[in-house]
């Protein structure tokens, strides 16, 4: 058995936030939550499976502020 790509992303985002009782602060991009997210050069939901491991982080945002840019 395996998770879909969407399920895997949810496990690393909103489900982790719920497990830490932080779903009101983090875990999804919504008004009032901390905007911690990355921008990738690849769409993980549609790219070939082999391309996932080659995906590069282009930007990283913490609390809505750009903290890394390739």
C-alpha positions in Angstrom: 0.0 0.0 0.0 1.1 3.6 -0.6 0.0 7.1 0.0 -0.9 9.4 -2.9 1.2 12.5 -3.4 -1.5 14.7 -2.0 -1.9 12.5 1.1 1.9 12.6 1.7 1.9 16.4 1.5 -1.1 16.6 3.9 0.7 14.2 6.4 3.8 16.6 6.4 1.7 19.7 6.8 -1.8 19.9 8.3 -1.7 16.5 9.9 1.6 17.2 11.7 0.1 20.5 12.9 -2.9 18.7 14.3 -0.7 16.1 16.0 1.1 19.0 17.8 -2.2 20.8 18.5 -1.0 23.8 16.4 -3.5 23.6 13.5 -4.8 27.1 14.4 -1.3 28.5 13.9 0.3 26.4 11.2 -0.2 23.6 8.7 -2.1 25.3 5.9 -2.1 28.7 4.2 -5.0 30.6 5.7 -5.6 34.1 7.0 -4.3 34.4 10.5 -1.8 31.5 10.3 2.0 31.8 10.1 3.0 31.7 6.4 5.8 29.1 6.5 6.2 27.6 3.1 8.6 26.8 0.2 8.4 27.4 -3.5 9.7 24.5 -5.6 10.9 24.4 -9.3 8.6 21.3 -9.8 4.9 20.6 -9.3 5.1 17.6 -7.1 1.5 16.6 -7.8 2.0 16.2 -11.6 5.7 15.6 -12.3 7.0 12.1 -13.0 7.7 10.1 -9.9 11.5 10.1 -10.6 11.5 13.9 -10.8 10.3 14.3 -7.2 13.8 13.6 -5.7 15.3 16.1 -8.1 13.0 19.0 -7.1 14.8 22.1 -5.9 13.7 24.7 -3.4 13.7 28.1 -5.0 12.4 30.1 -2.1 11.7 29.6 1.6 9.3 31.8 3.6 9.0 31.9 7.4 6.2 33.9 8.9 5.6 35.4 5.5 9.1 36.7 5.1 11.5 35.5 2.4 14.5 33.8 4.2 16.1 31.9 1.4 16.2 32.4 -2.4 18.2 30.3 -4.8 
